[in-house]
Structure formats: C-alpha cells, structure tokens
Amino acid sequence: MTTSQSTSLDDPTAADPVVEIRNATVRFGMERGESRVLDDVSLDLERNEIFGVVGESGSGKSMLASAMLDAVVEPGILDGSITYRPEAGDPIDVLGLTTNELRTFRWEEIAMVFQGAMSSFNPVRKIDTHFVETLSAHDYDVDEGMERARGLISDLYMDPERVLDSYPHELSGGMKQRTLIALSLILEPDVLVMDEPTAALDLLMQRSIVSLIEEIKEEYDLTILFITHDLPLVADLADRIAVMYAFEFVELGPTEEILQHASHPYTRLLLKSTPNLASPIEAMRPIEGSAPDPVNVPSGCSFHLRCPLADEQCVEVDPEAYSVSDSSVSVTGSDSDSDLSPDSDATSIPNSDAGDHVANCHYWEDAPETIPMTEEWDVEGIDAIDSAPGPSRTADPLVSMEDVEVHFETEGSFLDFFSEPDTVQAVDGISLDIYENDVVVLVGESGCGKTTFGKTAVGLQEPTDGAVKYRGQDIWDLKRSGGDGTMSFDTVRRALQIVHQDPGSALNAHRRVGTSLEVPLKRWNPELDGNDRKSRIVSLLEHVGMSPAEDYIDRYPHQLSGGEQQRVALIRAMLMNPDLILADEPVSALDVSLRVEMMDLMIELQEQFDTSYLFVSHDLSNARYIAEKTGGRIGVVYLGELVEIGRPEEIIHDPQHPYTQALRWATPEPDFEGGGMGGESPIREIDVPDPTDPPSGCRYHTRCPEAREVCTREHPEPNEASAAAYHEAACFRTDDHHEYWNSPSITDGGD
Amino acid sequence: MVTIGWRLRRLAQALFTVWAVITLSFAMIRLMPGNAMGAMMVRFEQQGMSPARARELVELRLSLDPDKPIHTAYVEYVLNTLQGDLGTSVFHNEPVVDLLAAALPWTLFVLSWSIFISFFIGIAAGALMAYWEGGKLDVGLTSWAVLMGSIPFYVLAILLLIFASYRWGIFPSGGRQPTGVEAGFNITYIRGILYHATLPVLSMLVASGVASLGMRGNSIRVLGSDYLRVARLRGLSDYTISTQYVARNAVLPMYTTLLISIGEMFGGSIVLEYVFNYRGLGLLLYEAFNQRDYPLMMGGFVLITIAVVIALLIADMTYSWVDPRAGGQNSDSY
C-alpha cells in the first residue's frame, strides 16, 4: 500500500520531506509461520510537521517507530527503504548505514521518546550522568551540552538543578517523561519519534505534556512523529494523522479531515468507540471482534471480518489507497492545493494541505452513511444530558466513611536515625456515604490518594483516623473485637471486594481460569458440589461473552487477552456476591475500543448481582460514562481531599471547583465540528505539590488560576455548590459572600 | 515504634540476636547432656586434684559460680561476655579470647579469598552466560554451575586432597604455614601461607556455581530492560553499557547474597579446616568439641554468631549506598 503525497510544486512543505519511508516491512520468523508486524508501509514525513499515528495495541505502530531508527529488535527483519534528508547535505539511506554510522545517526538526527519513561533511565545513576554520557558518546562538548540540557529542562517547567541531581526513582512519572523528552533533544535532532509518550500518565499530565510538545517543536524546530492509541489526544496536536490497523495504514490525511470526514470504517468505529465527554453515551459503541494475529492476517482488506460494509470484493481484493480529497462532502478542497475553507482553523494547522486524504477502503464513499457519527448528534442535547435516576440515597448507607484519614510515613536517608519521618497525607479527612446499588467514581491525578481512599472504603487499608462503617458497624472495631454475633469481619471481607487495574497480575498465572474461579465458590458456597460449581462458572463465562466457556475454563491467564483477563477478575469478585466492589482503574489497561464494552459489562453485572461500585479512574470520560449510565456520582480527589462531588451533569457541565475545571480541560475530545477546543492550560503548575508538605489553606491554591490571598491561609470546607442534588465543592467561590471576593489575587506577578 | 527509623529497629534486632546467643550459650552450659560442669570436675579430679580445688578451677574457667542464684550467675555471665571475658579454655589453659584471636585471622584469610574468588568467578561466568544466552557456552557453564552448586564443599575438599595432594603432591595436605620459615613479612613466608591456603580456598569455590546462576538471571533481566534499549539507541559505547548499565544493575542483588554467604562459610569452616588440618577457628572449635572444652566452644559459638550478625547488619545498612532506590525515599516523594 502506498500513500500518495501531494505533488503540487507550489506547496513548499510538501516538497520537503525529512524522512521518506518506502515499503517498510518488518518480518519475524515464528514457529507458526512468518509474522509480518509492519506490512509495506510508506510515508513521507514533512519537515516541521507533527504527524500522528493512531492504532490499537498490536497494530504495528511501535514497529514503525523502531523502523525509523533502524532499531527493530532481533530477530525481526526490516525491508524497504528509509531515506533521511537533512536540511543541508545529501540524503542518507538509513538502512544502508554501518553500525558505527547508525550509532552516530541515532539521537543526533532522529531521536526517540519511549512510553516506558519509568524504566528508560539507569536506576543506579543520576539524571545528569545520562546527559553527560550521551554527549560524550557523540563527541559533543559536554559543558555546552549541559547548558542546553538545563535550558531544555526549564523549558519543560522543571528545576534543572534538582532534576539533574536526582536519581530516576526520585522523580514522579510526569517529570521522568519530560526529562526523557529533554534527553532525547540533547543532541539537537531534527526528527523526534514519540512512541506513546504519555500513555502511562494521568490525563492532566498528558494534556500538559502535549501542550509542551507544541512549544518544544516550535522552539527547537522539530519534526515529530507522535504514536498513540488515543485519537482525541493526538487530534489536538497533529497536523496529519494516519490510522493503523493490522500493521498497515488504513487512512491518512490532515487532522481535521480525518476527524470530520473519516472515510475508513475502522476510523469511524474507532472514533465512535472512544469514551469522551461530548457525545451522548448512546453513541459510544464498541467495535465488534478483535484485531488479527500477525501470522494470519485476513486476505483482501484486513478489516473485512469486523467491517459492517464488507462484501466479496473486500475478502478478495486488498483495497488501494483511494483518494478522499475530491469527495464532494469534503470542505477542505480537492487534489489541487486549494486554500483552506474559511471555517477551518487555518492558524493552528499550518500544513493541513501538505497531504491528501486517502483511505484504504473500497467503499469509503459509503462509510459515512453506514456508520454515522452524528446520527443523534445534537449540540444542544449534549448539555441537556440526563443521567439515569440512580438509587435512592435516603436509606441507611451501605458503607459510610466519616472523616477518614490515612497518613503514611516515609523513611529518612542513610544513618538518619532520629529525624522526624515525613508524613504523606494520602487521605486527609474525607467523608463519603455509599448506598445500596450506588456508583461513585473517584477521579484525580496519580498520587492524589484516590486509590488509598478506595482501599480504605473496602477495608483493605486501615485508616489512621476516622471510621469506616459497613451497615453501621465500624469494620476495624469489628476486626479487633471479632464480631458481636450479628456480624463478623468475615462477612465484611466478603461483602467488600476489589478488581485491580492490571488483570494480568491480579490472576494467579499458574492456575487455570476454572480453578481460580472455583476458589471463592468453595469458600463461600460449600454446599455446592463440583458439578454445580462448574455449571455456575460456565454460565457466568458465557454471560460475559467468553464462549465456548468449557474451552476458557482450562486456559491459563496468559492465554487470555487483556479484556478477557479483566472479565475473569470481575467474575471472581462477583462470585463472592459482594455488596460493594472497588474497581481500581478497571479499563485503563485495555485498548480504547474495548473500554466501552468492558464498562457496559460491569454496569450490567451490577444490576444482576445487586452491588454497588466504587470506581477509581484518572479519566473523566470513563467516569462520566459509568456515572451517567448508572446514575452515580463523580467525586474529584485532590491531595487527599474530596474537592468536589456531584452527579455527572454537574461535574462535567457545571464544575465549580477550579481543579474539576482543569480535569475537564485535560480530557481530550474528538472535535468533529472543526475548531480547536484546546485553550490555555488552566493550571499554573504542572506538577502536583509534594504530598509530604501539602500547601497551606486550600491545597489547590498553588496551581489554581483563581487563587486569591485568602486561599493560602484558609481551608475551604465542602459546601453546597449548586442547586442540583448531591453537588458539593470545597471552594470559596461557591459562597457568594465569602471574603474571598475581596481578597487580592495571587495569580499574576506573584508566581 | 512510630517515630523510629527502620535502621534503628534493624540495629535493635541485631543486638537482640547477640543477646539471645549469649543467653543460649549460658543455658547450654548448664543444660547440656553430660553436664558440662560435672564433666570438667571429673576430669580435674582424675588429674589428681582435690574436689574442692577442682571446683574452684571449674568456677574460674567457666566464669560462673554454681552456688550463686541462677539470675545473678546469668547477669555476671552476660556482663563478662560483653566485656570480652569468655572464660578460660580447659584444654589449652589459656583465656578463650586469646585463643580465638590467634585463630581468627587464619580463618578470615581463607574465607575472604574464597568469597572473593567465588564471586568473581561467579559474576564473570554469569555475565558470559547471559551474553550468549542459549549458546554452547551458556549450556556448558550452566551445567558446570549446577554441578558446583550440588556438590557439598567437603566432598570437593576430599577430592582435591586425594588428587592434588596425595596423588600428585602439588599441594600440602594440611597445615597453615610453611615449616622452618620464620614468621614475618617476607616473601617465602607469604608464599608458604598462600600455598597452604590454596586447597581450602579451592574447595569453597563451589559457592561460585550458585553465584553464577544468580548473576546469569539478573543479567538477562537487565539485558531485556527498557533503559538498556534506550542506552543503545543513545549510542553509548559497549564498554559503558556493559559496565555501567548491565554489570552494575545485575550485581546489585548479589550484594546481599555475598554477605549472607559469609555466615554460611563460617559454619563450613569447621569441617573444612578439619579436612585440611588447617589451624584456624574452625579446627579450634572442632577440637574443643572433642575435648569437651566448653568455654572454648561457647566462645567460638558466640564469636561466629556475632560475626554473621554484623555481616548481615552491614549488608542491610549499606544497601542504600549501593542501590539508590533502596534509600528511604519512595518514588512519590516529589
């Protein structure tokens, strides 16, 4: 498959590709046959553009990144040609370089940022060593280079001296990721390949880094290849986007074209399946089926097995790249280098006419009709969303937390015997009631204590102060006293369950699915015999869509996909017949297209098993999906405090606390209407303050755009935030008569 | 407990162990089958001493007085031990402390060489095995390592004795220093010492088998890590990568193993020195067992335990110097 580029000569950018990839193919010889993990991909990367590559896990997008640096891991074989055209000098045939030339080429011309920033640094050496050794390995002047490193680090909003003098583990995830970006730019490369650079971070940090990438790109004159699974995230950043499916591009075009006139069925389905804040929840649909195995890619169009438009032709003929640009529906012109239509945001997308819009689908013209994006699309309607009614919250709560505090101590350094240890206030005075059939979703950044709070709620973490009550009984008193006859700690233990974020490590790797699921039944339903247990497990597996269940019962966890593992973990929790399940980021380990399906399943099981959920998530769109479908509430946690809680209508559309507003800003949205959503970052500081020394007064005042002098002294208490029910926020701004309004602002000049 | 650092707790733990050992040794003297005191009395009486004189001597040697109430005796014993007074050897008729102090350097000499060489060989072999993982060298060295790991050191010691000493006569079959050479800082004497220590050191090299397997596993893990991939892409030299990245990270977990093996080797030295008739701490203790020299036995017992406790304490306390991640701060501290 080739993607045709615009040949127009009067377009200066189109004629100046910095990297040309032609027919790049990566093959692995495997026992089951040859596996192609990159299939004949061609691409021209224009100088100074940001090119987004979107694909799900296992679509070959990381292979593309490795191929750019000729760094495909053995025993993979890379064919095709990759040409790098420096600004001055002759083009370089990357695949023809010798080992030594390649060593120079990498990082000096094309550098790379990996997803695993957590593990991209040598754990036993300080950050500055990483910079110094890179500079000396490439015979750069170290002093000059370190000066540049300091500049880069402060451009990324960090303190250079502190970062350089730290060991990798002393930096937070977001800081490590930014330091890795600085390290990748230390030799002043022209091209930066970023492979899921934000995937491990929470949304606010993702958004902050994405905005930084734009600044960095301008300042250092870069061309960026940005690889991600998250279409809405890259949509805000990239000039052009390519969508990968089954190891090849299926659609490529300028960002706004892809968003507004997606023409490949896969792109359209992917857009629809992504949870977001704007579309009505009914419009979010999972993609049926699963991505193909690299050894056995379907003939013809690789998507035909999952495609609603597929027919004979799709099975037999591999579709060419059809040009979509001359389509009458397109507003952004034709094959000619027409000007941008007036309603496009021309300033934010300088290279939008650098490439044509192509889709590898025989029926690209029919796709928009068959898979409508905006069928029930009603801009007015979005704001008028109405979530499910939810449970009655008048009866006695199921689990009730009263002023819960969890403080952890950290150790001092070597031979630091007597100094007072630092205390991390992971949870600091949160009260929350969870009712029968209730759903509460906790959102917040990493390190804000939301998981600790969740664990406290289900009795896995003992609070250092305050009480956790299950049906009116303090569960820790119960544990110590051994129960009063009416209720024992065992009952509580059974009633409160947890589903972990990473299903792979939550399941015993050496136990078959059936055996894992039998354990809770044996423990809690001893009256069932082996056959009863088995039939119960089989019916549940069938119910969650894992059929034939007899086959799945005998599998080991590693033989299941991530989604299937998470289902097994969920069933295992459900078999205990719990009253409340803590689901700690249950979908963030899954591909975007599977998230909606998993959340639907969880909601369905909730109704069936009559449980309550406490979700923990860093993603506001997932939170909104669940809370809206179940009539639950969203609680926003910041530095161990619950700063706002309410039904999704209020949290999403009428957020009162500035922190909620920041989270709202950070949630990327696919922008079908054209026009950027971005806007200025509403936070003044990218990093969360040190939790061992939280800011005085309102803890958010160091980052809050609305902070005034009073916020640094006084601590706001939760307050009724709006007329809506259950809506509370801990911010002075909710009180019209507070002295806040007369207090001087601290946001400008003082920072 | 709340405000005490784990290091202080760890130190308290070590002190507790030492105290427990001293207490145990006190109890053993009184409870041991055959009654240690009775045995000594009988021996002195057989030598023709009057019972009163014998009793006096026993009290002196064991630094305890059976007539005192048990708690007073216990406190005295503990205090004496802590002051370094471990009593007087029955057999040698010398203070136990002096005997131990004379024998200890010889054992430490053999032990430190054994540990140094086995870990050096183990780490080097493990690194090679990891580098050529799955290759012939890996298979060969793995088999060697498994063999070494499964042979008890005293079997190897006897084999070495049979071949290298009795059959081929390359090395002496026993002793710790050359005869007829004046002890001192001269080349002949030092060479003689090394010559005599060779076979004991070689027998202890079985430890290198386990070490190399550990190193192999660690290295393979490091070789697959993300930071190694990034380091390669950054164009670092092979030397930097192999020393600063692979070796440094793979050796870290070996550090604790190394200090733990000191304890094992101390225990092993009793049999080892007996086999080679090497006059160190181990042989001294062995003879003490045979001669029912209780003060010496207890002294050696206390000394070895304290040495192991200190080694482990050092391992725990210094690990954060070797591995910055093991320091107090957790990853969220910023």
Contacts between the chains, C-beta under 8 A, distances in Angstrom:
chain1	res1	chain2	res2	distance
A	69	B	233	6.3
A	71	B	229	8.0
A	71	B	232	7.8
A	71	B	233	5.9
A	73	B	229	7.9
A	103	B	235	4.3
A	104	B	235	6.7
A	106	B	233	5.2
A	106	B	234	7.5
A	106	B	235	5.9
A	107	B	233	6.5
A	107	B	234	5.3
A	107	B	235	5.6
A	108	B	235	7.9
A	112	B	230	8.0
A	112	B	233	6.0
A	114	B	226	6.3
A	114	B	229	7.7
A	114	B	230	6.4
A	116	B	226	4.3
A	119	B	225	6.2
A	119	B	226	4.1
A	119	B	227	5.9
A	120	B	226	5.2
A	120	B	227	5.4
A	120	B	230	4.6
A	121	B	227	5.6
A	121	B	230	7.8
A	122	B	227	5.2
A	122	B	231	7.0
A	122	B	244	6.9
A	122	B	245	5.6
A	122	B	248	7.7
A	122	B	249	7.1
A	123	B	227	7.4
A	123	B	249	6.8
A	123	B	323	7.8
A	123	B	324	7.4
A	123	B	325	5.7
A	124	B	248	5.5
A	124	B	249	6.1
A	124	B	252	7.0
A	124	B	323	6.2
A	124	B	324	6.1
A	124	B	325	7.7
A	125	B	244	6.7
A	125	B	248	7.9
A	133	B	234	7.8
A	133	B	236	5.8
A	133	B	240	6.0
A	133	B	244	7.6
A	134	B	234	4.8
A	134	B	235	7.4
A	134	B	236	7.1
A	137	B	234	6.7
A	137	B	235	5.0
A	137	B	236	4.8
A	137	B	237	6.0
A	137	B	240	7.1
A	138	B	235	5.9
A	166	B	334	7.8
A	167	B	324	4.3
A	167	B	325	7.1
A	169	B	324	7.1
A	169	B	325	4.8
A	169	B	329	7.8
A	169	B	331	5.0
A	170	B	329	6.1
A	170	B	331	7.4
A	170	B	333	6.6
A	170	B	334	6.2
A	171	B	334	6.1
A	172	B	331	7.4
A	172	B	332	6.7
A	172	B	334	5.5
A	175	B	334	6.9
A	183	B	234	7.8
A	409	B	2	7.4
A	410	B	328	6.2
A	410	B	329	6.4
A	410	B	330	5.9
A	410	B	333	6.2
A	411	B	5	5.9
A	411	B	6	5.9
A	411	B	327	7.9
A	411	B	328	3.2
A	411	B	329	7.6
A	412	B	5	5.7
A	412	B	328	5.1
A	413	B	320	7.6
A	413	B	327	5.7
A	413	B	328	5.3
A	413	B	329	7.4
A	414	B	7	7.8
A	414	B	317	7.8
A	414	B	320	5.3
A	414	B	321	6.7
A	414	B	327	6.7
A	414	B	328	7.9
A	415	B	7	6.9
A	415	B	317	7.9
A	416	B	5	6.3
A	416	B	7	7.6
A	416	B	328	7.0
A	417	B	4	7.9
A	417	B	5	5.4
A	417	B	7	5.9
A	417	B	8	4.9
A	418	B	5	7.6
A	418	B	8	7.8
A	419	B	5	7.9
A	420	B	3	6.7
A	421	B	3	6.8
A	421	B	5	6.9
A	422	B	333	7.6
A	424	B	332	7.3
A	447	B	332	5.1
A	687	B	334	7.7
A	690	B	333	7.1
A	690	B	334	6.1
A	691	B	332	6.8
A	692	B	333	6.7
